[in-house]
Amino acid sequence: MVSFEKSDDCRTDSGLAHLIKRLALETGYVACGITTAEPFEDYARALAERMRLFPEAAGLYGEMLERVDPRAAAKWAKSIVVCLHWYGKYELPDRALGHIGRAYLADRRFEECPDHDMPARMKAGMKALGLRVRTGGAPCRPAAIRAGIAAQARNGFICSAEYGSWVNIECWLVDAELPADKPSDKCPCPDGCRACIDACPTGALVAPFRMRMDWCAAYLTYYAPLPVDPVLESKMGGWIYGCDACQEACPLNKGKWKNSERAEWMFKVAEHLALQALAGMTEGTYREIVHPRFSYIPVADLARWHANASRACRNCSKQDR
């Protein structure tokens, strides 16, 4: 393991950056890059464009503006450390696939996931190196591009050459002016590829790199105000929470999911994650079994689970006819 005691390497910015990257890899992250804490002006322009093109969703994009300038959250910040957590290593229960997004089935936020404490250990390690650290405070996808650890695919997801888009991005603001890595701003997608656009069930991917958020199935499953437009509902297929359609269609993800580790915490409750089971689950099952694995969703939202699962059952039944 990296020695967290201050060493000669900490006396130079480049040496400190090297230690941070070693720490990230030993913590379990598959990539680590560093960028400046300067404002993300391109990100601000992109949000302004979305607000102009999709005025009905302007409020959703407006909420994201607060991350444009990392120093608004921490005036002392000088650099951003960005890491990739690869969740595409997990074997997931078939009953839930196509209904619940893979990112949520393999979510490290559930305490039984072996990766649960990675962010805490990373933050503690950087503090032990003498850094002031704040978790978050930066737009994750633009930060990953600017830190050179992944590029943006046409579906809007960050894509790693080795791990595809099956990654989570985690950022920390630090108070050291570290050497910035070279951005990875070249699109990795094959010329002319429209696989993600054609696969988007609701047409939310209106063009390459351009997502209309209020039509996205992942947004509609849980965050959209009710009632959801019936036309959009009819296009959401079997998705109950999240949507993987554009990622599953992406050729950059071919062969990137490995099933090398079993997500035991989900297999233990697999029978409760099937469509029919979710459509009719009792409050006790929800509170004791299902909700703890998705605890970031309000515990009072059992009715929405029921509604989403019932709608998914209807859609799947129509598709099977």
KEROPA-952012 format. One line per 2 residues: number of its first residue (from 0); their letters; for each residue z, x, y of C-alpha. Coordinates in Angstrom, 1 decimal, padded with zeros to 4 digits, always signed. Each point is the difference from the previous one (the first is absolute). Layout:
% residues N
NUM	a	Z:X:Y | ...
% end
This chain:
% residues 321
0	mv	+000.0:+000.0:+000.0 | -000.5:+001.0:+003.6
2	sf	+003.1:+001.6:+001.4 | +001.2:-002.1:+002.9
4	ek	+002.0:+002.8:+001.6 | -001.7:+001.4:+003.1
6	sd	-002.0:+003.0:-001.0 | -002.3:+002.5:+001.6
8	dc	-002.9:-002.5:-000.6 | +001.7:-002.4:+002.5
10	rt	-000.3:+002.5:+002.8 | -003.7:-000.7:+000.5
12	ds	-001.7:-003.3:+000.3 | -002.5:+000.9:-002.7
14	gl	+002.8:+001.0:-002.4 | +001.8:-003.3:+000.7
16	ah	-003.2:-002.0:-000.6 | -000.4:+001.9:-003.3
18	li	+003.6:-000.9:-001.1 | -000.5:-003.7:+001.0
20	kr	-003.2:-000.2:-002.2 | +001.8:+001.7:-002.9
22	la	+002.8:-002.5:+000.4 | -002.4:-002.9:-000.1
24	le	-001.6:+001.1:-003.2 | +003.3:+000.7:-001.7
26	tg	+001.3:-003.4:+001.2 | -002.9:-001.7:-001.9
28	yv	-002.7:-000.5:+002.7 | -003.5:+000.9:-001.0
30	ac	-001.1:+001.1:+003.5 | +001.6:+001.0:+003.3
32	gi	-001.6:+000.6:+003.4 | +001.1:+000.6:+003.5
34	tt	-001.4:-001.3:+003.3 | +001.2:-000.1:+003.6
36	ae	+002.0:-002.9:+001.5 | -002.7:-000.6:+002.6
38	pf	-001.0:-003.7:+000.5 | -002.6:-001.4:-002.4
40	ed	-002.6:-001.0:+002.7 | -002.8:-000.8:-002.6
42	ya	+002.5:-002.4:-001.7 | +000.7:-001.7:+003.2
44	ra	-003.7:-000.5:+000.7 | -000.5:-001.4:-003.5
46	la	+002.8:-002.5:+000.4 | -001.4:-001.1:+003.4
48	er	-003.4:-000.5:-001.6 | +001.5:-002.2:-002.8
50	mr	+001.9:-002.0:+002.6 | -003.3:-000.6:+001.9
52	lf	-002.0:-000.8:-003.1 | +002.6:-002.2:-001.7
54	pe	+002.0:-001.7:+002.7 | +001.6:-002.4:-002.5
56	aa	+001.7:+003.1:-001.6 | +000.7:+001.8:+003.3
58	gl	+003.7:-000.3:-000.4 | +000.0:+001.7:-003.4
60	yg	-001.8:+003.0:+001.4 | +002.1:+000.0:+003.2
62	em	+003.1:+000.5:-002.1 | -001.4:+003.3:-001.3
64	le	-000.5:+001.5:+003.5 | +003.7:+001.1:+000.1
66	rv	-000.9:+002.9:-002.4 | -002.8:+001.4:+002.1
68	dp	+002.3:+002.5:+001.8 | +002.6:+001.5:-002.4
70	ra	+001.9:+001.4:+002.9 | +000.8:-003.6:+001.2
72	aa	+002.3:-000.2:-003.1 | +001.3:+003.6:+000.3
74	kw	-000.5:+001.9:+003.2 | +001.0:+003.2:-001.7
76	ak	-002.7:-000.2:-002.6 | -002.5:+002.9:-000.1
78	si	-001.6:-000.3:-003.5 | -000.6:-002.6:-002.7
80	vv	+000.5:+000.9:-003.7 | -002.2:-002.2:-002.2
82	cl	+000.3:-000.4:-003.8 | -001.9:-001.8:-002.7
84	hw	+001.9:-001.8:-002.8 | -002.3:-000.7:-003.0
86	yg	+000.9:-003.2:-001.8 | -003.2:-000.1:-002.0
88	ky	+001.8:+001.9:-002.8 | +001.9:-003.1:-001.2
90	el	-001.0:-002.3:-002.9 | +000.5:-003.6:+001.2
92	pd	+000.4:-003.2:-001.9 | -003.3:-001.7:-000.6
94	ra	+001.4:-003.5:+000.7 | +000.6:+000.9:+003.6
96	lg	-003.3:+001.9:+000.7 | -002.4:-002.0:+002.0
98	hi	+002.8:-002.1:+001.4 | +002.4:+002.4:+001.6
100	gr	-001.3:+003.1:+001.8 | +000.5:+003.2:-001.9
102	ay	+001.8:+001.6:+003.0 | +002.7:-002.6:-000.3
104	la	+000.3:+000.2:-003.8 | +000.4:+003.8:+000.3
106	dr	+002.1:-000.2:+003.2 | +002.5:+002.9:+000.3
108	rf	+002.2:-002.2:+002.2 | +001.5:-001.6:-003.2
110	ee	+002.9:+002.2:-001.0 | -001.0:+000.3:-003.7
112	cp	-003.3:+001.7:+001.0 | +000.4:+003.7:-000.7
114	dh	-001.5:+000.7:+003.4 | +002.5:-002.2:+001.9
116	dm	+001.9:+002.8:+001.8 | -003.0:+002.2:+000.9
118	pa	+000.0:-000.8:+003.8 | +003.8:+000.5:+000.3
120	rm	-000.2:+003.4:-001.8 | -002.9:+001.1:+002.1
122	ka	+001.8:-000.9:+003.2 | +003.2:+001.7:-001.1
124	gm	-002.0:+003.1:-000.9 | -001.6:+000.2:+003.4
126	ka	+003.4:-000.5:+001.7 | +001.4:+002.8:-002.1
128	lg	-002.8:+002.2:+001.4 | +001.4:-000.6:+003.4
130	lr	-002.3:-002.7:+001.1 | +000.7:-003.2:+001.9
132	vr	-001.8:-002.7:-002.0 | -000.9:-003.7:+000.5
134	tg	-001.6:-002.0:-002.7 | -003.2:-001.9:+001.0
136	ga	-000.9:-000.5:+003.6 | -003.7:+000.8:-000.5
138	pc	-003.1:-001.9:-001.3 | -000.1:+001.2:-003.6
140	rp	-003.8:-000.1:-000.7 | -001.1:+001.7:+003.2
142	aa	+002.8:+002.5:-000.5 | -001.2:+000.8:-003.5
144	ir	-003.5:+000.6:+001.3 | +001.1:+002.1:+002.8
146	ag	+002.3:+002.0:-002.3 | -003.0:+000.7:-002.3
148	ia	+001.4:-001.4:-003.2 | -002.3:-002.9:-000.5
150	aq	-003.1:-001.7:+001.6 | -000.7:-003.6:+000.8
152	ar	-002.3:-002.0:-002.3 | -002.1:-002.9:+001.1
154	ng	+002.5:-002.5:-001.2 | +002.5:+001.4:+002.5
156	fi	+002.2:+001.6:-002.6 | +000.9:+003.7:+000.0
158	cs	-001.6:+001.8:-002.9 | +000.9:+003.3:-001.6
160	ae	-002.6:+001.9:-001.9 | +002.3:+000.4:-003.0
162	yg	+002.1:-003.2:+000.1 | -002.3:-002.6:+001.6
164	sw	+001.6:-002.6:+002.1 | +002.8:-000.6:-002.4
166	vn	+002.4:+001.7:+002.4 | +002.8:-000.8:+002.4
168	ie	+000.2:+001.9:+003.3 | +003.4:+001.0:+001.4
170	cw	+000.6:+001.7:+003.4 | +002.8:+001.7:+001.7
172	lv	+000.3:+001.1:+003.7 | +001.5:+003.5:+000.4
174	da	+001.1:+002.0:+003.0 | -001.9:+003.3:-000.9
176	el	-003.4:+000.8:+001.4 | -001.6:+000.8:-003.4
178	pa	-003.6:+001.2:-000.6 | -002.2:-003.0:-000.3
180	dk	-002.3:-000.4:-003.0 | -003.7:-000.7:+000.4
182	ps	-000.9:-003.7:+000.0 | -002.0:-001.6:-002.8
184	dk	-002.1:-002.2:+002.1 | -003.2:-000.2:-002.2
186	cp	-000.5:-003.2:-001.9 | +000.2:+000.6:-003.8
188	cp	-002.1:-003.1:-001.0 | -003.5:+000.4:-001.6
190	dg	-002.8:-000.7:+002.5 | -000.7:-003.7:+000.3
192	cr	+002.8:-001.1:-002.3 | +001.1:-003.6:+000.5
194	ac	+002.1:-000.5:-003.1 | +003.2:-000.8:+001.9
196	id	-001.7:-002.4:+002.4 | -001.7:-001.9:-002.8
198	ac	+003.2:-000.2:-002.0 | +002.2:-001.3:+002.8
200	pt	+000.8:-003.6:-001.1 | +000.5:-001.5:+003.4
202	ga	-002.6:+001.9:+002.0 | +002.7:+001.7:+002.0
204	lv	-001.8:+003.4:-000.3 | -002.7:-001.1:+002.5
206	ap	-001.5:+003.5:+000.3 | +000.8:+003.6:-001.0
208	fr	+003.4:+001.0:+001.4 | +000.4:-003.4:+001.5
210	mr	+002.6:-002.4:-001.4 | +000.7:-003.4:+001.4
212	md	+003.7:+000.0:-000.8 | +000.7:-003.7:+000.2
214	wc	-002.6:-000.6:-002.8 | +001.2:+002.7:-002.3
216	aa	+001.3:-001.5:-003.3 | +003.0:+002.4:+000.0
218	yl	+001.0:-001.3:+003.4 | -000.6:-003.6:-001.0
220	ty	+002.1:+000.2:-003.1 | +003.2:+000.6:+001.8
222	ya	-000.1:+000.6:+003.8 | -002.4:-002.7:+001.2
224	pl	+001.6:-003.1:+001.6 | -000.2:-003.1:-002.1
226	pv	-002.1:-001.9:-000.8 | -002.7:+002.5:-000.8
228	dp	-003.6:-001.1:+000.7 | -001.1:-001.8:-003.2
230	vl	-003.4:+001.7:+000.1 | +001.7:+003.4:+000.0
232	es	+002.4:-001.1:-002.7 | -002.8:-001.0:-002.3
234	km	-001.4:+003.6:+000.3 | +003.2:+001.8:-000.8
236	gg	-000.4:-000.2:-003.7 | +003.1:+000.8:-002.1
238	wi	+001.8:+002.2:+002.7 | +003.6:-001.0:+000.5
240	yg	+001.3:+003.0:+001.9 | -002.4:+002.7:+001.4
242	cd	-003.6:+000.6:-001.1 | -001.7:+002.9:-001.7
244	ac	-003.6:-001.2:+000.0 | -001.4:+002.5:+002.4
246	qe	+001.9:+002.9:-001.6 | -001.0:-000.9:-003.5
248	ac	-003.7:-000.3:+001.0 | +000.1:+003.4:+001.8
250	pl	-002.0:+002.7:-001.8 | +002.3:+002.6:+001.5
252	nk	+002.8:-001.5:-002.2 | -001.9:+000.4:-003.3
254	gk	+002.3:+001.8:-002.4 | +002.7:+000.5:+002.5
256	wk	+002.6:-002.3:-001.6 | +001.6:+001.9:-002.8
258	ns	+002.7:-002.2:-001.8 | +001.9:+003.2:-000.7
260	er	+003.5:-001.5:+000.6 | +001.1:-003.4:-001.0
262	ae	+001.5:-002.2:+002.8 | +002.9:-001.2:-002.2
264	wm	+001.6:-001.9:+002.8 | -003.0:-002.4:+000.0
266	fk	-000.6:-000.1:-003.7 | +003.6:-001.2:-000.5
268	va	-000.9:-003.2:+002.0 | -003.7:-000.3:-000.8
270	eh	+000.3:-003.5:-001.5 | +001.4:-001.2:+003.3
272	la	-003.0:+001.4:+002.0 | -002.7:-002.0:-001.7
274	lq	-001.7:-002.7:+002.1 | +001.4:-003.0:-001.8
276	al	+003.5:+001.5:-000.1 | +000.0:+000.7:+003.8
278	ag	-001.3:-003.5:+000.7 | +002.9:-001.6:-001.7
280	mt	+002.8:+002.6:+000.3 | +003.5:-001.3:+000.6
282	eg	+002.1:+001.2:+003.0 | +002.2:+001.9:-002.4
284	ty	-002.9:+001.9:-001.4 | -001.3:+000.7:+003.5
286	re	+003.3:+001.3:+001.4 | +001.1:+002.0:-003.1
288	iv	-003.3:+001.4:-001.4 | -003.0:-000.4:+002.3
290	hp	+001.3:+000.4:+003.6 | +001.9:+003.3:-000.7
292	rf	-003.3:+001.6:-000.8 | -001.5:-001.3:+003.3
294	sy	+003.1:+000.1:+002.1 | -001.9:+000.7:+003.3
296	ip	-001.2:-003.7:-000.3 | +002.5:-002.5:+001.4
298	va	+002.1:-001.4:-002.8 | -000.4:-003.5:+001.4
300	dl	-003.8:+000.0:-000.8 | +000.1:-001.4:-003.6
302	ar	-002.1:-002.9:+001.1 | -002.8:+002.3:+001.1
304	wh	+000.0:+001.8:-003.3 | -000.3:-003.4:-001.7
306	an	-002.8:-001.0:+002.4 | -001.9:+003.3:-000.3
308	as	+000.2:+000.0:-003.8 | -001.0:-003.7:-000.3
310	ra	-003.0:+000.7:+002.3 | -000.9:+003.0:-002.1
312	cr	+000.1:-002.0:-003.2 | -002.3:-002.6:+001.5
314	nc	-002.5:+002.6:+001.2 | +000.0:+001.8:-003.4
316	sk	-000.5:-003.3:-001.8 | -003.0:-000.7:+002.1
318	qd	-001.5:+003.4:-000.7 | +000.5:-000.5:-003.7
320	r	-002.0:-003.2:-000.1
% end
